[in-house]
Amino acid sequence: MARAGEKREAGRRTPPPGSLPGAPAVYPPPRAFAEKARFRSMDELRALWRRSLDDPDGFWGEAAGALDWIQPFDRVLEWSPPHAQWFVGGHLNASANCLDRHVAAGFGEKRAIVWEGEPYSPGRAAEERTLTYADLLAEVSRFANALRTLGVKTGDRVGIYLPLVPEAVVAMLACARLGAAHSVVFAGFSPDALRDRLSDAGVKVLVTADGAYRRGGRVPLKANADAALEGLPAVSRVVVLRRTGEKVPMKPGRDVSWDEAVRRESAVCPPVPVDAEHALFVLYTSGTTGRPKGIVHATAGYLLSCALTMRWVFDLADEDLFWCTADVGWITGHSYVVYGPLAERATVFLYEGALNWPAPDRIWDIVERRKVTTLYTAPTAIRSFIKAGDEHVTRHDLSSLRLLGSVGEPINPEAWRWYHRVVGGERCPIVDTWWQTETGAIAVSPVPGATPAKPGSATFPLPGIATEVVDAAGEPVPAGEEGRLVLSRPWPAMLRTVHGDPGRYAEEYWSEVPGKYFTGDSAKIDEDGYLWIIGRNDDVIKVSGHRLGSAEIESALVSHPAVAEAAVVARPDPDRGSAIVAFVTLKGGGRPSEPLAQALRAHVAATIGPIARPDQVRFAGVLPKTRSGKIVRRFLRDIAAGEAPHGDASTLEDLSVLSALARDEP
Ligand code: WTA
């Protein structure tokens, strides 16, 4: 918003890139929505934003009243770059903020979670469970007591590897209740990926399930966990939830069923007061090296930003049914399935399975039956609904919806307009929310009752966030030009460190553009101050909104006995944002073949998880390298996209490699 807004009156601008001829370039907030919205004016919003940067202590000091403090803080911010401490001296408990205070205020009977399982046959009631705030508090307390009996203490780390069932939320909040950091690993990750994460996080206790339902099939979670824990004796206890019901081996002395663990535990467990900066969780995400990094979030700043963005971005009302389709294995699930909505006393809808299973309209069937008011999903999902056909949407009464959200990757203007017209009936604003595992909460987004939207633009930074688009030297680039997106001020929900590797924190985020947080994204700001995210500017790949690292996939490939070297790049994909293309060279004597390509794809899926499976494996005689032996992925990106390699090739050791690769059609 720095240059946002100064000269912004509707109707006087050239259409942004990607606009359809004749389609409006700007969508003002629909009047009926704006009339009831919490924030209705850009002037008010701009004033709020300006104050948040001019007087951060005053702004955040007041804003922190959105949380319940056990001991008030002394100072709002201590900033010694790149290390920030927010709400210094304050004590609180995140689970008490999400549960106890609502029950104490008389909302014990309000629904906290409405859950639906994946198994479903039309005409038959789907499997469902409802937990009120009082129920959830009792379950969380019981499980927190069980974790304590299993030896979990304040400051420990607990691993969570569960399907999307209410117990996943219960387990997270139970950790928070004890002041133990959770580390949730997405249930789609393979045993190797699970082991790496549990080991790096120093997890003592793991919470898992017998299995998970996925598209009618079953994922053997317990078997995966057993495989992951071989050679990882540090994980001394495993709690096993019964979900799919098959018999799984239980290791005596280590494994205990969830039911057994909670059976004798009390439903009362006083929340442990922790310091504002106490680690709430560690969540692994992909970066530029082969090793995923454990992003550490601190309790108060994170929780506060999750709560406030529920108001600013989702305009949460008491009667809303809020559905964020993300899994709790990702940051979006942490912030907008669990902490944000529950801190704000929302009713969360939770769905276990695939949005298009067993039929393409499962998602719309749910919206209609449950009367969902706010739907928050990813552009890849939206594009897949477009492909499936409008009839699956229009057959359902979606009039309960009042707000739509998008997250995880750039949304193309066509998909935005379809979402607006077909799903939202031109009545619902769309919030295109930009943020990252590292930012903790939404950082750039329209405020739906106030911001005129431009399809494809995440619009303006929220209060407390200072965005800039800069060149390699850190200087702001002119309007309309592409540059690196940086955040030039600390913000409460910022990551605090990389678990076990503070050097990596300083190096990866704060050294690319000195003194500023580098997001890893490319972006531009248009002449009206709107921010347009272009995509990653590093070796992170977003496939269907999932975040993967080139180096991680490369190290999976070279762990295959046939592979000598590998280089992995993204190729633009109209459906999933990007697709993964792997260039590999084989060890002496190895011969390229289609079966080998398939085997390598399967090997990556088995090593990391199915989401990392390359779309294409291309065999190469040699890979383009600098004289110091570093693989240059830049040229491979061009080749993968079917373009001639462009840019400065003078650093390459052997120029002929490029023409050979380009000729080497798949
Ligand atoms: C991308 C997901 C464009 C971006 C919450 C970012 C987006 C990365 C948007 C973080 C958006 C997220 N428009 N791109 N609205 N939201 N991204 O850590 O490249 O899984 O850096 O967090 O997703 O991915 P992560």
Boltz pocket constraint, residues with backbone or C-beta under 6 A from the ligand:
constraints:
  - pocket:
      binder: B
      contacts: [[A, 285], [A, 331], [A, 332], [A, 406], [A, 407], [A, 408], [A, 409], [A, 410], [A, 411], [A, 432], [A, 433], [A, 434], [A, 435], [A, 436], [A, 437], [A, 438], [A, 444], [A, 458], [A, 519], [A, 520], [A, 521], [A, 533], [A, 535], [A, 536], [A, 542], [A, 545], [A, 546], [A, 547]]
      max_distance: 6.0
